[in-house]
Amino acid sequence: MISSRKTSFADFLAYLPLLALAIDLFTPFLIWQGLLPAAVRWVSHFAIALMILLTILRMLVFNHIPRSFWLIISVSILWFYVALANGQGLPATLWGVWLLFQFPFVGLFMYLQPIRAEQLPNDLRRLGFLVLCLQVAAQLLQYALGATPGDSLSGLFGKNGTGNAVLFAILICCLYFGYWITTQRWRGLIAAIFLSAVSSTLGEMKLFPIAITIIGILAIIFFARKHSVPVKMLVYLIFLFFVVIGFFGLYNLMVPGAAESPLQTYLTSPDTLLAYLFRVETFYSQGNTYTDIGRGAAVEIGWNSIQRDPLTFFLGYGIGTRSESQALGTSGIALNSSSFGPSVGTSLLVMLQEMGLVGMLLLFGLYFWVLATLSRDILKDPYSEALELRFALVLFSALWPLFIWYANVWIMRVPMLLYWLALGFVLAEANMPLMKTFKKKTLSTL
């Protein structure tokens, strides 16, 4: 990922994201099995903290502070104050700020990276495929040793890591869809989809067929427009249909509970689907109360909770109020005041309750800005070296509303590290004339 020239200290700093990624990839399973102490995972947080420090230093050296930084500062200050005004302690509030902005700062770090990572699109795609192979191998080994498909069968991603696993698999599929759209090479895409389908089946992740259908349709449209082959759309759509049907068959074959409730039941029976989405199941373990909140119920809980007064409706309870850290012993006031126990819920619930209607409008404003910016850059420079990565990020970013509704994806470490790194890279690539102005000065100081 480093351009070929004389090595400098800045070269080594560029490896900080790789350090964070390695820790988050290869330690969760070992920590779960008791082979490593849980404190090891903080190495990844430390690497990101260094990236944030370097980002601030680079902004001072560049004498250039991106508008995204001011947005982060403004949001932090406003909702920091809201949380404190609602009676939340400082540790929980600071932890909430960290959870919300650690990965966007990784993107900002990559945006201001003075070393041109010219091979990053290829490196990300190949590294992602290698990790996907290792992930499936680990899951198959677990399955062979008797693990039941579900949350416990998450391979490299450790205990209850299937949400991380499926989001990672979807991101890798997007990288290969982007590669296919750009180059028309399809073998890697077929392999990535197959491996992702196996991984998602073993993890009993129902998100995969929904996401791959939407992403596949969008990718087929992009491919047909770019290469002027509208007739082939039908062939690709038929192939996508068989991919989804194949996933349903594999899921029903391997998941024990599918014998009574096949996956297609959620499509053919509205009552079954609604019961699944709006379930609130409370259980007790070791003297503690835990609750499994359905995705529909999570939205309902979040919406009802901010009806307390007009200020809460617009600004929520403040940053960090529905976040927790068992290691640090902190939890937000909105989480503690509920009767559901330590169940954070989906990202949509967290952000709605912490930031209210104004925060949600800002989030969706960011969503549309990312899509518009990536789309503009695709049209502006159709021969860019970052084109495949831009297509991949458009496909993945288009599903953000689905992702934040489905799980607490904003803090899923491996997929978010890869996503924000890639986003920072393509945004910097589109502004290379501006960034080149600061290269020499930066390399001589950092």
SULKA-V531740 format. One record per residue. RES is the residue in one letter. PHI is phi as a letter, one per 30 degrees, with the letter a starting at -180 (* if undefined). OMEGA is omega as a letter, one per 20 degrees, with the letter a starting at -180 (none if undefined). NEAR is the number of other ideal C-beta (glycine too) atoms within 8 Angstrom. Layout:
res = [RES	RES]
phi = [PHI	PHI]
omega = [OMEGA	OMEGA]
near = [NEAR	NEAR]
//
This chain:
res = [M	I	S	S	R	K	T	S	F	A	D	F	L	A	Y	L	P	L	L	A	L	A	I	D	L	F	T	P	F	L	I	W	Q	G	L	L	P	A	A	V	R	W	V	S	H	F	A	I	A	L	M	I	L	L	T	I	L	R	M	L	V	F	N	H	I	P	R	S	F	W	L	I	I	S	V	S	I	L	W	F	Y	V	A	L	A	N	G	Q	G	L	P	A	T	L	W	G	V	W	L	L	F	Q	F	P	F	V	G	L	F	M	Y	L	Q	P	I	R	A	E	Q	L	P	N	D	L	R	R	L	G	F	L	V	L	C	L	Q	V	A	A	Q	L	L	Q	Y	A	L	G	A	T	P	G	D	S	L	S	G	L	F	G	K	N	G	T	G	N	A	V	L	F	A	I	L	I	C	C	L	Y	F	G	Y	W	I	T	T	Q	R	W	R	G	L	I	A	A	I	F	L	S	A	V	S	S	T	L	G	E	M	K	L	F	P	I	A	I	T	I	I	G	I	L	A	I	I	F	F	A	R	K	H	S	V	P	V	K	M	L	V	Y	L	I	F	L	F	F	V	V	I	G	F	F	G	L	Y	N	L	M	V	P	G	A	A	E	S	P	L	Q	T	Y	L	T	S	P	D	T	L	L	A	Y	L	F	R	V	E	T	F	Y	S	Q	G	N	T	Y	T	D	I	G	R	G	A	A	V	E	I	G	W	N	S	I	Q	R	D	P	L	T	F	F	L	G	Y	G	I	G	T	R	S	E	S	Q	A	L	G	T	S	G	I	A	L	N	S	S	S	F	G	P	S	V	G	T	S	L	L	V	M	L	Q	E	M	G	L	V	G	M	L	L	L	F	G	L	Y	F	W	V	L	A	T	L	S	R	D	I	L	K	D	P	Y	S	E	A	L	E	L	R	F	A	L	V	L	F	S	A	L	W	P	L	F	I	W	Y	A	N	V	W	I	M	R	V	P	M	L	L	Y	W	L	A	L	G	F	V	L	A	E	A	N	M	P	L	M	K	T	F	K	K	K	T	L	S	T	L]
phi = [*	c	d	d	a	d	d	b	d	d	e	d	d	d	d	e	d	d	d	d	d	d	d	d	d	c	c	e	d	d	d	e	d	i	d	b	d	d	d	d	d	d	d	d	d	d	d	d	d	d	d	d	d	d	d	d	d	d	d	d	d	d	h	b	c	d	d	d	d	d	d	d	d	d	d	d	d	d	d	d	d	e	d	d	d	d	j	d	d	d	e	d	d	d	d	d	d	d	d	d	c	d	d	e	d	d	d	d	e	d	d	c	d	d	d	d	d	d	c	e	e	d	d	d	d	d	d	d	d	d	d	d	d	d	d	d	d	d	d	d	d	e	d	d	d	j	d	d	e	k	d	d	c	b	h	d	d	i	d	h	c	d	d	e	d	d	d	d	d	d	d	d	d	d	e	d	d	d	d	d	e	d	c	i	d	c	d	d	d	d	d	d	d	d	d	d	d	d	d	d	d	d	d	h	c	d	d	e	d	d	d	d	d	d	d	d	d	d	d	d	d	d	d	d	d	d	c	h	b	d	d	d	e	d	d	d	d	d	d	d	e	d	d	d	d	d	d	e	d	d	d	d	d	c	d	e	d	d	d	c	b	e	e	d	e	d	c	c	b	e	d	d	d	d	d	d	d	c	d	b	c	c	b	b	b	h	i	c	c	b	b	c	c	d	d	d	d	d	d	d	d	d	d	d	d	d	d	e	a	e	d	d	d	d	c	i	c	j	d	i	d	c	c	a	b	d	d	d	i	c	a	d	d	d	d	d	d	d	c	c	i	d	b	d	j	d	d	d	d	e	d	d	d	d	b	i	d	d	d	d	d	d	d	d	d	d	e	d	d	d	d	d	d	d	d	d	d	d	d	d	b	d	c	d	d	c	d	d	d	d	e	d	d	d	d	d	d	e	c	e	e	d	d	d	d	d	a	d	d	e	c	d	d	d	d	d	d	d	d	d	d	d	d	d	d	d	d	d	d	d	c	e	e	d	d	d	d	c	d	d	d	d	d	d	c	c]
omega = [a	r	a	r	a	a	r	r	r	r	a	r	a	a	r	r	r	r	r	a	a	r	a	r	a	r	a	a	a	r	r	a	r	a	r	r	a	a	a	a	a	r	r	r	r	r	r	r	r	r	r	r	r	r	r	r	a	r	r	r	r	a	a	r	a	r	r	r	r	r	r	a	a	r	a	a	a	a	r	a	r	r	r	r	r	r	a	r	a	a	a	r	r	r	r	r	a	a	a	a	a	a	r	r	r	r	r	r	a	r	a	a	a	r	a	r	a	a	a	r	r	a	r	a	a	r	r	r	r	r	r	r	r	r	r	r	r	r	r	r	r	a	r	r	r	r	r	r	a	a	a	a	a	r	a	a	r	a	r	a	a	r	r	a	a	r	r	a	r	r	r	r	r	r	a	r	r	r	r	r	a	a	a	r	a	a	r	r	r	r	a	r	a	a	r	r	r	a	a	r	r	r	a	a	a	r	a	a	r	a	a	r	a	a	a	r	r	a	r	r	r	a	a	r	a	a	r	r	a	a	a	r	a	r	a	r	r	r	r	r	a	r	a	r	r	r	r	a	r	r	a	a	a	a	a	a	a	r	r	a	r	a	a	r	a	r	a	a	r	a	r	r	a	r	r	a	a	r	r	a	a	r	a	r	r	r	a	r	r	a	r	a	r	a	r	r	r	r	a	r	a	a	a	a	a	r	a	r	a	a	r	r	a	a	r	a	r	a	r	a	r	r	r	r	r	a	a	a	a	r	a	a	r	r	a	a	r	a	a	a	a	r	a	a	a	r	r	r	a	a	r	a	a	a	r	a	a	r	r	r	r	a	a	r	r	r	a	r	r	a	a	a	r	r	r	a	r	a	a	a	a	r	a	r	a	a	a	r	r	r	a	a	r	a	a	a	a	a	a	r	r	a	a	r	a	a	r	a	a	a	r	b	a	r	a	r	a	a	a	r	a	a	r	a	a	r	r	a	r	a	a	r	r	a	a	a	a	a	a	a	a	a	a	a	a	none]
near = [7	7	7	3	4	3	5	6	6	11	10	7	9	12	8	13	14	8	11	16	12	8	13	12	10	8	12	14	12	9	14	8	6	5	5	8	5	7	6	10	12	8	10	13	10	8	13	14	8	9	14	11	8	12	12	8	9	12	12	7	11	10	4	7	5	10	5	8	10	9	8	11	8	8	13	12	8	9	15	12	9	13	19	11	7	10	5	13	6	6	8	17	15	9	14	16	12	9	11	11	10	11	12	11	13	16	13	13	15	14	11	13	11	11	10	4	12	6	7	12	11	7	10	13	14	8	8	13	13	8	12	15	9	10	15	13	9	11	15	10	8	12	11	6	6	5	8	7	12	9	10	9	15	15	16	14	13	11	8	8	13	14	12	13	17	14	14	17	15	17	13	15	14	13	15	15	15	16	14	14	12	10	7	7	8	7	6	12	13	8	9	14	12	8	12	15	14	12	16	15	14	15	15	13	11	8	13	14	12	9	11	17	10	11	16	12	10	11	13	12	9	11	14	12	7	9	7	6	8	6	5	9	11	7	7	11	10	8	8	13	8	8	12	11	8	9	14	12	8	11	12	12	7	9	12	6	7	12	6	4	6	8	11	8	9	10	6	5	8	5	6	10	10	9	8	9	10	10	10	10	6	9	8	7	6	3	4	8	9	11	11	9	13	11	9	9	12	13	13	9	13	13	9	7	11	14	7	6	5	5	6	12	11	9	13	15	16	18	15	16	18	13	15	11	9	6	7	7	5	10	9	17	12	12	13	7	5	9	4	10	10	9	9	10	11	14	13	11	15	14	13	15	14	20	15	13	8	9	15	11	8	10	10	9	8	8	11	8	8	11	11	8	10	13	9	8	12	12	6	6	8	7	4	10	6	11	13	14	15	14	15	15	16	14	14	12	11	10	12	8	8	11	11	12	10	9	10	11	13	12	8	13	10	12	13	12	14	13	12	13	14	13	12	15	16	14	11	13	10	12	8	8	6	7	11	7	6	11	9	6	9	13	11	5	6	11]
//
